[in-house]
Amino acid sequence: MTDASAEDATDAAEKPRQKWHEWFDVRFRTPAAIYGLIVYSALLMITSDHHEDVAGALAASVSTLVVFFFAHVFAYTLADHGTHPLGQATGYAITHSAGMLYAAIPPTIAMIIAGLQGLGADDATDYAVLATMAVLAFLGYVAYSRTGARIWTRLLGALGTALLGVFVAVLEYAFH
C-alpha cells in the first residue's frame, strides 16, 4: 500500500467518527443542552415530590421543560432579530435551543424503564439523576479528551463535571 492509499484509508475511517462528533456536539455538547439537562433533572426531583407515579412526574417535567425551551427560543430570537430576519433568527433559535430537549432523553428513558419496573416517582427520579450524572460525566470526559489530557485527568474531569452538575440541580431543587 502506498502512502497516499494509507492516508485515504485513514481519512475514510475518520469520516464516520467526525460525523458522530458533529452529530453529538450539536445535540448534547452545547450550553443549552447542558443547561437543559440540569434544569430537567431539577424538575424531575421537584415533580416527584408532588406525584407518586412516574407518568405524572414525567408529564409535569416534560411540559415544564417544553415551556423553558420556548422561553429560550423566544429570548434567542429576540436577541438575534436585530441582526437577522425574523424567520432566520427563529430558525437559529430553534437549532440553538434544541439541545435542551435532546438532553432530556437519557433521564426520561431512565424514568420510563424504572416506571415499567413498578417503581414510584421518587425511586425513578434517582435513576434519572444517575442517568444525568452519566451524561455529564461523559461530557466532562469528552471535553478533557479533546484537550489531549491524560486518562486520569479525563476521569477526574468526568467525575467533577458529573458532581458539579448534580450539585447545581440539587441547588435548583432546594430553592424551588
VOGU-3710 file (C-alpha; in Angstrom, 3 decimals, decimal comma):
1> mtdasaedat> 0,000/0,000/0,000  1,361/3,421/-0,899  1,497/6,341/1,497  -1,368/8,012/-0,380  -3,501/4,858/-0,093  -2,796/4,628/3,630  -3,814/8,284/4,066  -7,037/7,698/2,107  -7,855/4,687/4,282  -7,195/6,715/7,435
11> daaekprqkw> -9,348/9,585/6,122  -12,167/7,158/5,273  -12,011/5,687/8,778  -12,061/9,167/10,360  -15,155/10,381/8,455  -17,718/8,323/10,446  -16,003/9,372/13,668  -16,090/13,027/12,596  -19,788/12,727/11,660  -20,508/11,174/15,069
21> hewfdvrfrt> -18,701/14,049/16,815  -20,640/16,622/14,784  -23,974/14,881/15,475  -23,198/14,553/19,184  -21,863/18,097/19,575  -24,907/19,764/18,004  -27,326/17,833/20,216  -25,603/17,327/23,566  -22,450/19,425/23,801  -23,966/22,899/23,788
31> paaiyglivy> -24,627/25,265/26,674  -28,373/24,931/26,027  -28,181/21,131/26,220  -26,172/21,122/29,429  -28,447/23,749/30,960  -31,492/21,771/29,847  -30,128/18,570/31,348  -29,507/20,202/34,720  -32,850/22,028/34,761  -34,699/18,885/33,706
41> sallmitsdh> -33,079/16,881/36,496  -34,180/19,509/38,992  -37,686/19,443/37,509  -37,814/15,663/37,912  -36,791/15,969/41,559  -39,395/18,671/42,167  -42,255/16,901/40,396  -41,504/13,561/42,068  -42,342/15,311/45,358  -45,821/16,080/44,008
51> hedvagalaa> -46,556/12,920/42,008  -46,327/9,354/43,241  -46,492/7,822/39,790  -43,797/8,123/37,131  -46,244/9,157/34,416  -47,428/12,182/36,406  -43,890/13,268/37,266  -42,781/12,875/33,662  -45,794/14,736/32,272  -45,197/17,680/34,615
61> svstlvvfff> -41,432/17,727/33,989  -41,591/17,379/30,217  -44,290/20,032/29,861  -42,299/22,440/32,038  -39,128/21,751/30,043  -41,010/22,496/26,826  -42,051/25,856/28,309  -38,383/26,544/29,178  -37,483/25,568/25,608  -40,000/28,044/24,153
71> ahvfaytlad> -38,713/30,747/26,509  -35,171/30,035/25,362  -36,226/30,163/21,688  -38,067/33,430/22,319  -35,069/35,008/24,086  -32,624/33,893/21,403  -34,940/35,051/18,600  -35,475/38,441/20,191  -31,746/38,925/20,770  -30,874/37,865/17,208
81> hgthplgqat> -33,760/39,541/15,347  -31,958/42,869/15,090  -29,154/41,143/13,161  -31,160/38,636/11,076  -34,677/38,498/9,615  -37,314/37,071/11,973  -37,599/33,692/10,227  -33,854/33,186/10,156  -33,460/34,320/13,768  -36,214/31,910/14,836
91> gyaithsagm> -34,601/29,063/12,901  -31,260/29,744/14,577  -33,012/29,928/17,941  -34,693/26,567/17,497  -31,448/24,943/16,366  -29,536/26,561/19,220  -32,132/25,575/21,835  -32,928/22,050/20,637  -30,206/20,620/22,856  -32,433/21,347/25,847
101> lyaaipptia> -34,873/18,753/24,543  -32,269/16,235/23,354  -30,536/16,302/26,724  -33,749/15,241/28,452  -33,848/11,941/26,559  -31,453/9,856/28,742  -33,073/10,737/32,094  -36,526/10,297/30,543  -35,582/6,816/29,342  -34,317/6,014/32,853
111> miiaglqglg> -37,625/7,213/34,322  -39,670/5,151/31,862  -37,648/1,986/32,492  -37,927/2,486/36,257  -41,663/3,094/35,922  -42,076/-0,081/33,868  -40,298/-1,938/36,681  -43,049/-0,730/39,030  -41,023/1,900/40,861  -42,591/5,097/42,136
121> addatdyavl> -41,648/8,588/41,041  -39,110/9,119/43,858  -37,162/5,950/43,064  -37,409/6,503/39,313  -36,049/10,022/39,783  -32,996/8,536/41,497  -32,307/6,573/38,316  -32,900/9,660/36,194  -30,364/11,592/38,284  -27,887/8,735/37,790
131> atmavlaflg> -28,506/8,970/34,040  -27,908/12,726/34,256  -24,651/12,105/36,096  -23,606/9,602/33,416  -24,298/12,092/30,619  -22,459/14,870/32,450  -19,540/12,544/33,201  -19,360/11,590/29,536  -19,426/15,255/28,516  -16,667/16,051/31,006
141> yvaysrtgar> -14,576/13,132/29,775  -15,020/14,202/26,149  -14,116/17,800/26,978  -10,876/16,767/28,677  -10,162/14,226/25,958  -10,341/16,928/23,303  -7,695/18,918/25,170  -5,336/15,953/24,980  -5,408/15,396/28,735  -4,113/12,151/30,198
151> iwtrllgalg> -6,597/9,418/31,145  -6,556/10,217/34,887  -7,256/13,871/34,208  -10,114/12,858/31,919  -11,587/10,587/34,579  -11,260/13,211/37,307  -12,754/15,791/34,947  -15,662/13,445/34,242  -16,268/12,897/37,952  -16,018/16,603/38,723
161> tallgvfvav> -18,349/17,513/35,876  -20,965/14,984/36,988  -20,815/16,011/40,644  -20,911/19,739/39,914  -23,852/19,341/37,522  -25,871/17,320/40,011  -24,925/19,752/42,776  -26,401/22,595/40,706  -29,546/20,523/40,033  -29,908/19,824/43,757
171> leyafh> -29,492/23,551/44,481  -32,262/24,330/41,991  -34,430/21,681/43,659  -33,703/23,100/47,121  -34,683/26,620/46,108  -37,914/25,563/44,435
//
